[in-house]
Amino acid sequence: MSRRKKLIFIVFLIVFFVFLYGIFKPLPHGVSWQGEFYDDAKVKFIYDLTYEQDGLIVHQQNIFQKALEIIEEAEEFIVLDMFLFNDDYDRKNEFPQLANTITQALVKKKEEDPSIPITLITDEINTFYGAYPSKYLEELKHNGIEVVLTDLNALRDSNPLYSGVWNTFIRWFGTSGKGWLPNAFSPQAPKVTARSYLKLLNFKANHRKVLVTEKNAMLTSANFHDASAFHSNIAFVVEGDIIRDILASEKAVVAFSGEEIKVFYQGEDEQVKDVAQSGRDATSLTIEQAKNSAQIEVCLLTEGMIKRELLKAINKTEQGDHIWMGMFYLSDRQIINSLLMASRRGVEEINLVLDPNKDAFGLEKNGIPNRPVANELYEKSDGKIKIRWYKTHGEQFHTKLTFIKNKEKSIIIGGSANLTKRNISNYNLEANLAIYADNESLLVSDIENYFQQIWSNKKGIYTVDLEVYREKSTWKRLLYLFQEFTGFSTV
């Protein structure tokens, strides 16, 4: 073998081993775990909806206002973990100033009480992966608020074929410098470097949307991002000792990003510290114990634990049960197969409300993954799985919520996570709640009414029939399967 061939072979081996390491490397401490079940938690379900009524577009927005209330009422600490936190969008459209409003609310809180610790955890997407500083993040830091950019390199590679090459040859050059390429997020935003685009193609994200104080915690599907202001979203607001687990999970993200949050919930400093450092991945109550105890049991799920518990819940359904799902992206093959198996077991009702995947901040999308997935689910279930599309008007049906109603208990799993390989297979950072509630509870009634409202178009036009966006395209199905398998996708 010539020297040149040996060199090529050695380089190939290096890239191959970097590729393998990116897939299987240990998760950071505190990632992919399930907290305890708490029966003392108060849980409230709220939502945003954009819909048509009497020929007009109505924006029913509740989540952002609730977040402002939670910030205002905090006395001991505020931790906000938000994926999108910017105002980057094409200025030919106009949106409410969510990022600026939250920034000013946090700054005002700090001015009123300089001793209150406030931390914002966010994703590098808000600086276009290091291409330029964010004006909102800089203003927060200038006012004594801690800003933590999540260390995405600590996470596993969801796009390993590309990331193997990027980690070997490109990563070390950084991303900062004078930008010369147009910004894909907004024509008015600063130009960016080619190296920032190359980092973007890793498709890594801290995708969480969490707000936690000593009094309340909110886990939501909503981003505090101007161009996301009119999306339809859901949120859970909780009170009680589950705040301890939520705070611990956020402290774990800060820890592997090289920082530290020195706040504690109700003096439970050692317990919070232990959870954040050890990454507990088991519950103190079994699922069966939780289902047979108090009226409502709630626990925190992050990353891969979301998928584990959702599969358990779907796989236990039987005749007479009902499954409702509202989802922005549905593509995970195990979830799809579990829904098909549930339909074959005779589960009474499986109703899915999906985003048509046609709108993305002024850009037109190709319908992947939801359209080929919807067609597959409908055909393979012989129509037993019912699907309706949310009727969007440039915004997105950004909800991530599953509601399973058994004979006596209901299981509710919702939060930041789409049901894709990236979101629920230990690649992205995600945060959901799992709630087990008696069917007579107000929470179950609220969620059931939510689904019935949008499914049946009560008091407005929310959804349309499957056939409106149904696609039987073979090439789109193959493209979706390729993207789901390789990770070469933003989904």
Number of C-alpha atoms within 10 A of each C-alpha: 6 7 8 9 10 11 12 12 12 12 12 13 12 15 21 17 13 20 22 15 15 22 20 10 13 12 14 18 18 24 30 24 22 28 27 21 24 20 19 15 18 18 20 14 18 18 20 22 21 24 24 19 14 9 9 9 13 14 15 14 18 15 24 19 9 15 20 14 12 20 23 14 14 16 15 17 20 27 23 23 27 21 26 24 27 22 25 21 22 17 13 6 9 10 14 14 15 20 22 19 15 19 18 15 16 23 21 14 20 18 13 10 12 14 13 17 18 24 22 22 24 25 23 21 21 24 19 25 23 20 25 20 14 18 14 18 22 12 15 21 16 11 14 16 21 18 19 23 23 24 19 21 14 16 23 23 28 28 25 23 20 19 25 23 17 20 19 16 11 15 16 9 8 14 22 17 14 12 17 11 13 15 19 15 17 15 13 13 17 19 18 24 22 17 20 23 17 17 20 16 15 24 22 26 24 26 23 30 27 29 23 26 26 23 20 22 26 26 24 30 28 29 27 24 23 21 26 23 22 24 24 25 30 25 29 21 21 21 18 16 20 24 23 23 21 27 26 27 30 23 26 25 28 24 20 20 18 11 16 15 20 10 23 20 20 12 9 11 14 10 14 21 18 14 22 25 19 14 20 18 16 12 14 12 13 11 15 8 12 21 20 15 13 14 16 26 25 25 23 26 29 29 26 22 24 28 24 15 16 20 17 12 21 22 16 11 24 17 15 12 20 20 24 21 22 27 23 27 25 24 24 22 16 14 20 18 15 19 22 20 16 26 24 16 13 15 21 17 19 20 19 21 26 27 29 27 22 20 18 13 17 15 9 11 12 12 19 22 25 26 29 23 25 27 21 17 21 17 13 14 17 13 12 20 23 18 24 25 27 29 22 21 15 15 20 26 30 26 30 26 27 22 23 24 23 20 14 12 19 24 24 24 25 28 30 30 30 25 25 20 25 29 28 23 20 23 25 26 27 28 30 30 26 22 24 27 25 23 19 12 13 14 20 24 12 14 19 16 12 15 18 13 16 23 21 14 16 12 12 18 20 23 22 19 14 20 11 11 19 20 18 15 11 10 10 18 20 12 15 21 19 13 19 22 15 14 20 17 18 14 20
